[in-house]
């Protein structure tokens, strides 16, 4: 599968095509007692000085006693360049202007925005408006 990488800020924003992914996610701490269960279902992990965090299905987090806020995932369908400048700032700024928190995960092909589950529909509206204002999809 060949993907054209987009580098220019306005093109990344205009072509981001946000897509709400099915599922509810939670960011949790990985501990020895829950590592095997949670890491097997994690869609992302990150090692920090204090320990390992993972993004896992919220239901599984509940089963493991990991409480916390629930998030929905919005995937930006544009294949943004990993060294492209401005997409994260544009997205997080537009969401912040509407009082919507976001956590951004950049992967090789796409950026993934995790927003509070209660704000997911509103976040999609904000991001679609941002994209159309930047010139629409081409």
N, C-alpha and C positions, 0 to 999 in steps of 0.2 A: 504494500500500500504506500503510495507516494503522497506526501503532504507538502504543500507549498508553505514555507515559513514566512510569516508576516513580521516585519521589523518596525515599520513606521507607526508611531503612536496613533494617529488618526485612523489609519487603516485597521489597526488591531481593534480599536474601539468600535469602529463602524461595522466590522465583520465578526464581532465576538459571538453573535448568535447564542445568547444564554439559554441553557436547557436545564429545567428542573429535574433532577434525578430522583427516582422513586426510593423511598426509605428515610428513616430517621436515624441520625448518627449522634454519637457522644464522644467527646475527647476524654480519655481516661488515663490513669496511671497504671503502668504495668508493674506488678509485684511478683515475687516468686510463686505465690499461691495461685495467681490467676493467669500467669504468662502463657501456659499452653492453651488454655481456652480462648483468651482474648487475641493473642497474636495470630492464631489460626484464622480468625475472621476479620482481622484488621485490614482496612483499605489504605492505611498510611501509618507510618511510625516515625518518631524522631527521638534521637538520643540527646538529652541535655545533661548538664553537670549533675542535676538532682536526680536524674533517672530517665526512664523511657516513657514516652507518651504514645498513645495510639488512637486512631479514629476507628470506632467499632459500631456495629448496630446497637441502638439504644436498648433494645430488649435484652440483648446479651449482657450489656453493661449492668442492667437491673439484676439479672440472674447472678452476676458476680459481685453484687453489692456496691457497684460504682455509680454513685449519684452525680448529678450535675445537669447543666442545661442541655437541651436537645437541639440539634441542628439539622437543617436540610442542606443538601448539596446542590449547587448550581454550577454546571460545567460550561465554561466559555468555549464554544466549538472552534473558534479561530485557533490555528496552529501558530501561536505567538513564539517569536524567537526568545530563547532564554536570556539573551542580552538586550532584548527590546526594552525601551524605556517608556514608561508612562501608563501602561495598561492597569497595573495594580493601583497606581495613584488615582487614576480616573474612576475606577470601579469603587474603591474604598471611599473616595471623596464623595461620590454621588450617593452612596449608601449612608455615609455619615451625615450628609446634609439632611437626610430623611430620618435620622435617629436609629438607623439599623446597623447593628454590630456585624462585623464580618471577620472571618479568619480565612486567609488565602493560602492555598497549597499549589505550588507550581510543579507540574510534572513535565515530562519530555514533550508531549504533544499539546497539552491544554493546561489552563489554569482552572482551579476548582475553588469556588467560593462557598464557605460554610456560614450560613446565616441562621439566627434563631428560628426554630420551626414555626413559631407564631408569626414571623415576618416574611415567610418565604414568598407568598403571592405578591405582597407589596414590593419585595426586593426584585422579583421578576419584572414588575411594571417599571421600576426605576431603571433597571439595566436595559430593558428594551427601549425605553425612552432615550437613555444615554446613547445607545447605539444608533438610533434613528437620527438623533440630533447631530451625531458625528458624520453623517453622510449616508446612512443606510447601508445595507449589505450589497456588495457587488459580486 
